[in-house]
Amino acid sequence: MTRICIHQAADKIGGNCVEIVAKGGQRLLVDAGLPLEPKATGQPALPPASLDRETPVEGLILSHSHADHSGLLSELPEKWPLICGEDTAAMLRFQRDFRKPSKTWARDNKPAHLTVGPFQIEAFNVDHSAFDAYGFLIEVDGKRILYSGDFRGHGRKGALMERFLKNPPADIDVLIMEGTSLPAEGRPAATPPTEVDLEKQFEEIFRQTQGRVFVSWSAGNIDRMVTLFKACLKTGRTLAIDLYTALVWEAMGKFAKLPALVPKTNIRVVATSRVNKWLMRLGFENPARHFMASKVALSARALEEKPGQWVAMIRDSLAKSGYADRVQPTADDAWVWSQWAGYLKDEEQNGALKAFLAPCGEPLLIHSSGHAPPELLARLAKAVNPKILLPIHGEAWPQHQAEFENIRILENGQWLEI
């Protein structure tokens, strides 16, 4: 019998870890994610207890680079072959516990076809807040398993989802589908804004604010940086990013047509010594010198000049060190939080940030989820029409069972034979 186990994230958002075992006992692991809950003890999270780390696997394949799908890599055997897209591999390079993949597929190979032991895998791009997100069609022992990964339809690659829905794979035995945005009982389902909608909101804030606009967003969210860049172009502002974000932007520019970090582009790189030293410890060769040579680097103190010119990236680490004693926020400035609102509640992670930006007042929330709304989840499930729908990456699945056919809700660590 072919078997499937959701070791982690059967009842939570984030921390995906799925295992598929062929009749002959060969194992394939799909994602190895870190749970989203703050680590109260300060200790690294351990792999799920149900995951056998002694027996070899044919491969560990990643859907994308977000930590809730890749953050447990350092806790798994190095001998396990790591497989991912070449863009995902580039993003992993920026993680503290970097692990070089054993095999990658090219981004321009759409979809990519892989053979991993007895598993035939088709990796196809999906629209998500990660630049490098994929879903997988996995065939083994005559069974067809579709893993949605994290996806949406309202980002800058939303057309990918519509094309997929028009021609979905047939004869799917199991659909493993995320359900992040399913609302808890009593809460209405929200229609997420598109990146174009966010662009208009940013334009309005940029025009209304006399001083700087500090924006907190994820460096890996390339869609959001494109949105900010476009809003800056329309309002005459300049986007100021840190060294880390600039390196990510350049790395992803190898896989997509992104504006180059050159003087004529209205993006500047704030070069601070602490961030530069940290990146050099990760193995990057003096990023500050690199961007100084490109004539796009500036000091943090430059953000004090002509405040109305800047849209400046800000996060807790920059507030603690990069901008400290060099940048003084005022009531003329604005602060925009452009990430999941739940992260802002983590005082350990964002306490210094809140204190630094206190003169700006409460943060404005301009964000759109990286996940499909309930309507799109229903459309995908109906189009694929699987024999079994396995929910993952959601907390409200039990309240929505009646809305989906052939649903089977597993507990973490429970095996399903197909």
HUCORQUI-V161323 format. One record per residue. N is the residue number from 0. RES is the residue in one letter. SS is DSSP state (2 for helix, 1 for strand, 0 for the rest). OMEGA is omega in degrees with one decimal (none if undefined). NEAR is the number of other C-alpha atoms within 10 Angstrom. Layout:
# HUCORQUI-V161323
<<N;RES;SS;OMEGA;NEAR> <N;RES;SS;OMEGA;NEAR>>
This chain:
# HUCORQUI-V161323
<<0;M;0;169.9;12> <1;T;0;-176.4;17> <2;R;1;177.4;15> <3;I;1;175.0;24> <4;C;1;169.3;22> <5;I;1;-177.5;28> <6;H;1;-174.3;23> <7;Q;1;177.5;29> <8;A;0;173.7;25> <9;A;0;-176.6;27> <10;D;0;-176.8;20> <11;K;0;171.3;20> <12;I;0;177.7;21> <13;G;0;179.5;25> <14;G;0;-176.4;28> <15;N;0;173.9;29> <16;C;1;-174.3;30> <17;V;1;177.3;25> <18;E;1;174.7;21> <19;I;1;-177.9;24> <20;V;1;179.0;23> <21;A;0;179.9;19> <22;K;0;-178.7;13> <23;G;0;178.0;10> <24;G;0;179.0;12> <25;Q;0;-172.8;18> <26;R;1;171.7;23> <27;L;1;177.0;25> <28;L;1;179.0;23> <29;V;1;-178.7;23> <30;D;0;178.4;28> <31;A;0;-168.2;29> <32;G;0;176.0;25> <33;L;0;177.5;25> <34;P;0;-175.4;22> <35;L;0;-175.9;13> <36;E;0;177.2;13> <37;P;0;-178.4;12> <38;K;0;-174.5;10> <39;A;0;-176.5;7> <40;T;0;-176.3;7> <41;G;0;179.8;7> <42;Q;0;178.0;7> <43;P;0;178.2;12> <44;A;0;179.6;16> <45;L;0;174.7;12> <46;P;0;-179.8;23> <47;P;0;-175.3;18> <48;A;0;-177.1;11> <49;S;0;-177.6;13> <50;L;0;177.8;18> <51;D;0;-179.9;11> <52;R;0;-178.7;14> <53;E;0;-177.8;8> <54;T;0;-179.5;10> <55;P;0;173.5;14> <56;V;0;175.9;23> <57;E;0;179.6;18> <58;G;1;174.1;21> <59;L;1;-173.9;24> <60;I;1;-177.0;24> <61;L;0;176.0;27> <62;S;0;175.7;29> <63;H;0;-168.1;26> <64;S;0;179.8;27> <65;H;0;-174.4;25> <66;A;2;-179.7;20> <67;D;2;173.5;21> <68;H;2;-176.5;23> <69;S;2;-169.8;23> <70;G;0;179.4;23> <71;L;0;-176.7;23> <72;L;2;-176.5;21> <73;S;2;-178.8;16> <74;E;2;-177.5;14> <75;L;0;-176.3;16> <76;P;0;179.3;13> <77;E;0;-179.6;11> <78;K;0;178.9;10> <79;W;0;-177.9;19> <80;P;0;178.9;19> <81;L;1;-175.2;22> <82;I;1;-179.5;23> <83;C;1;174.3;25> <84;G;1;-178.7;26> <85;E;2;176.6;18> <86;D;2;174.4;23> <87;T;2;178.2;25> <88;A;2;178.5;24> <89;A;2;178.8;19> <90;M;2;178.5;21> <91;L;2;179.9;22> <92;R;0;-177.8;18> <93;F;0;179.1;19> <94;Q;0;-176.6;15> <95;R;0;-179.9;12> <96;D;0;-176.4;14> <97;F;0;176.9;14> <98;R;0;-176.5;14> <99;K;0;179.1;15> <100;P;0;176.3;20> <101;S;0;-177.8;14> <102;K;1;175.0;15> <103;T;1;171.6;18> <104;W;1;-175.6;19> <105;A;0;-179.1;13> <106;R;0;-177.8;18> <107;D;0;175.0;10> <108;N;0;-172.4;12> <109;K;0;-11.3;12> <110;P;0;177.1;17> <111;A;1;179.1;17> <112;H;1;-175.1;15> <113;L;1;170.1;16> <114;T;1;-179.3;12> <115;V;1;-173.5;18> <116;G;0;178.9;14> <117;P;0;-174.8;17> <118;F;1;172.1;21> <119;Q;1;-171.7;16> <120;I;1;171.3;21> <121;E;1;-179.7;18> <122;A;1;-177.1;23> <123;F;1;-179.6;20> <124;N;1;172.1;24> <125;V;0;177.0;26> <126;D;1;179.3;26> <127;H;0;178.7;26> <128;S;0;170.2;25> <129;A;0;-179.7;24> <130;F;0;-162.2;23> <131;D;0;-169.8;27> <132;A;0;-179.0;24> <133;Y;1;164.4;25> <134;G;1;-176.5;22> <135;F;1;165.4;25> <136;L;1;-174.2;19> <137;I;1;179.5;21> <138;E;1;178.7;19> <139;V;1;177.2;17> <140;D;0;-179.1;14> <141;G;0;178.6;8> <142;K;1;-179.1;14> <143;R;1;-175.6;21> <144;I;1;179.1;22> <145;L;1;178.8;22> <146;Y;1;-172.9;22> <147;S;0;-168.2;20> <148;G;0;174.5;25> <149;D;0;-176.1;27> <150;F;0;175.1;30> <151;R;1;177.4;22> <152;G;0;-174.4;21> <153;H;0;176.8;25> <154;G;0;-178.5;23> <155;R;0;175.6;18> <156;K;0;-176.7;18> <157;G;0;-179.4;16> <158;A;2;178.6;14> <159;L;2;-177.6;17> <160;M;2;-179.9;19> <161;E;2;177.3;14> <162;R;2;-179.9;10> <163;F;2;-178.1;16> <164;L;2;179.3;17> <165;K;2;-177.5;9> <166;N;0;-177.1;10> <167;P;0;176.5;15> <168;P;0;-176.5;15> <169;A;0;171.7;11> <170;D;0;179.6;13> <171;I;0;178.1;20> <172;D;0;-178.6;18> <173;V;1;170.6;24> <174;L;1;175.1;23> <175;I;1;-168.8;22> <176;M;1;177.7;22> <177;E;1;179.0;26> <178;G;0;-175.0;25> <179;T;0;-170.5;25> <180;S;0;175.9;25> <181;L;0;-174.4;23> <182;P;0;174.0;19> <183;A;0;-177.0;15> <184;E;0;179.0;10> <185;G;0;179.1;6> <186;R;0;178.8;8> <187;P;0;175.0;9> <188;A;0;-177.2;13> <189;A;0;173.6;12> <190;T;0;-175.1;14> <191;P;0;173.8;19> <192;P;0;175.7;14> <193;T;0;176.0;16> <194;E;2;176.1;21> <195;V;2;175.5;15> <196;D;2;179.8;15> <197;L;2;179.2;19> <198;E;2;179.0;20> <199;K;2;178.1;16> <200;Q;2;178.1;14> <201;F;2;178.5;22> <202;E;2;-178.6;20> <203;E;2;179.2;13> <204;I;2;-179.0;18> <205;F;2;-179.5;24> <206;R;2;-175.6;16> <207;Q;2;-173.1;10> <208;T;0;179.4;15> <209;Q;0;-176.1;15> <210;G;0;-179.4;22> <211;R;0;169.7;25> <212;V;1;176.5;27> <213;F;1;-177.4;23> <214;V;1;175.9;26> <215;S;1;175.2;21> <216;W;0;-178.5;20> <217;S;0;179.9;18> <218;A;0;179.9;18> <219;G;0;179.5;21> <220;N;0;-176.6;20> <221;I;2;176.0;22> <222;D;2;-176.7;18> <223;R;2;178.7;24> <224;M;2;174.3;19> <225;V;2;177.7;16> <226;T;2;179.1;19> <227;L;2;179.1;23> <228;F;2;-179.7;21> <229;K;2;178.5;19> <230;A;2;176.4;26> <231;C;2;179.3;23> <232;L;2;-175.2;15> <233;K;2;-176.9;14> <234;T;2;176.8;15> <235;G;0;178.3;15> <236;R;0;178.2;24> <237;T;1;-179.9;20> <238;L;1;179.7;25> <239;A;1;-179.1;27> <240;I;1;-179.6;22> <241;D;1;-176.5;25> <242;L;2;-179.4;23> <243;Y;2;-179.2;19> <244;T;2;179.8;21> <245;A;2;177.9;21> <246;L;2;176.5;20> <247;V;2;-179.6;18> <248;W;2;178.9;21> <249;E;2;-179.8;15> <250;A;2;-179.6;15> <251;M;2;176.7;20> <252;G;0;175.9;16> <253;K;0;-174.9;12> <254;F;0;-178.8;15> <255;A;0;-179.6;13> <256;K;0;178.3;8> <257;L;0;177.7;13> <258;P;0;-179.5;15> <259;A;0;177.1;13> <260;L;0;-179.8;21> <261;V;0;-174.7;15> <262;P;0;-176.1;12> <263;K;0;176.6;10> <264;T;0;-176.4;14> <265;N;0;172.6;19> <266;I;1;176.4;25> <267;R;1;-175.4;24> <268;V;1;178.4;26> <269;V;1;-176.2;28> <270;A;0;178.0;24> <271;T;0;-171.6;19> <272;S;2;-175.8;14> <273;R;2;178.0;13> <274;V;2;-179.9;20> <275;N;2;179.4;21> <276;K;2;179.0;16> <277;W;2;179.2;14> <278;L;2;177.6;20> <279;M;2;175.5;14> <280;R;2;176.3;12> <281;L;0;176.5;15> <282;G;0;178.2;11> <283;F;0;-173.6;14> <284;E;0;175.0;13> <285;N;0;-179.7;14> <286;P;2;-179.1;20> <287;A;2;179.3;24> <288;R;2;-179.8;13> <289;H;2;-177.0;14> <290;F;2;171.4;21> <291;M;2;177.6;13> <292;A;2;178.0;11> <293;S;0;177.8;12> <294;K;0;175.7;15> <295;V;0;-178.2;21> <296;A;1;172.5;26> <297;L;1;179.4;18> <298;S;0;177.5;16> <299;A;2;-178.7;20> <300;R;2;179.8;14> <301;A;2;178.7;13> <302;L;2;175.9;22> <303;E;2;-179.6;17> <304;E;0;-179.7;10> <305;K;0;-173.9;10> <306;P;2;-178.3;18> <307;G;2;-179.4;20> <308;Q;2;-162.5;21> <309;W;1;160.6;25> <310;V;1;-169.0;27> <311;A;1;173.9;21> <312;M;1;178.4;23> <313;I;0;171.5;25> <314;R;0;-171.2;21> <315;D;2;-177.7;18> <316;S;2;177.5;16> <317;L;2;178.3;19> <318;A;2;-178.2;20> <319;K;2;-171.0;16> <320;S;2;-171.8;15> <321;G;2;-176.4;23> <322;Y;0;-175.2;20> <323;A;0;178.1;14> <324;D;0;179.2;11> <325;R;0;-179.6;14> <326;V;0;-178.5;16> <327;Q;0;177.8;14> <328;P;0;179.9;22> <329;T;0;178.8;14> <330;A;0;177.1;14> <331;D;0;-179.9;15> <332;D;0;175.8;21> <333;A;1;177.8;25> <334;W;1;178.4;26> <335;V;1;174.8;21> <336;W;1;-176.2;20> <337;S;0;175.9;19> <338;Q;0;174.8;20> <339;W;0;-175.5;15> <340;A;2;-178.3;12> <341;G;2;179.3;7> <342;Y;2;-176.5;14> <343;L;2;-178.5;17> <344;K;2;-177.7;10> <345;D;0;-176.1;12> <346;E;2;-179.9;11> <347;E;2;-177.9;11> <348;Q;2;-171.3;15> <349;N;2;179.7;18> <350;G;2;179.7;15> <351;A;2;178.6;18> <352;L;2;-179.1;19> <353;K;2;179.7;20> <354;A;2;-179.1;12> <355;F;2;-174.8;21> <356;L;0;-179.8;21> <357;A;2;178.8;15> <358;P;2;-179.0;16> <359;C;2;-175.1;20> <360;G;0;-177.9;14> <361;E;0;179.8;13> <362;P;0;172.1;18> <363;L;1;179.9;13> <364;L;1;173.2;15> <365;I;0;-171.8;21> <366;H;0;172.0;21> <367;S;0;-175.2;20> <368;S;0;173.7;22> <369;G;0;-172.2;22> <370;H;0;-176.1;24> <371;A;0;173.5;24> <372;P;0;-177.4;22> <373;P;2;-178.4;19> <374;E;2;-179.7;13> <375;L;2;175.1;17> <376;L;2;-179.9;21> <377;A;2;179.3;14> <378;R;2;179.7;12> <379;L;2;-179.4;20> <380;A;2;179.8;19> <381;K;2;-178.4;13> <382;A;2;-178.2;16> <383;V;2;178.2;21> <384;N;0;-176.4;21> <385;P;0;173.3;23> <386;K;0;177.6;15> <387;I;1;172.8;18> <388;L;1;177.9;22> <389;L;1;178.2;21> <390;P;1;176.5;25> <391;I;1;170.4;30> <392;H;0;178.3;25> <393;G;0;-178.7;21> <394;E;0;-173.5;20> <395;A;0;-179.5;19> <396;W;2;-177.9;25> <397;P;2;-179.9;15> <398;Q;2;-174.7;12> <399;H;2;-177.3;15> <400;Q;2;-175.7;14> <401;A;2;-176.6;10> <402;E;2;-177.0;10> <403;F;0;178.7;15> <404;E;0;173.5;15> <405;N;0;-176.4;15> <406;I;1;175.0;21> <407;R;1;179.1;15> <408;I;0;179.3;17> <409;L;0;168.3;17> <410;E;0;175.9;14> <411;N;0;177.8;20> <412;G;0;-179.3;20> <413;Q;0;-178.2;14> <414;W;1;175.1;16> <415;L;1;175.7;15> <416;E;1;-179.5;10> <417;I;0;none;13>>
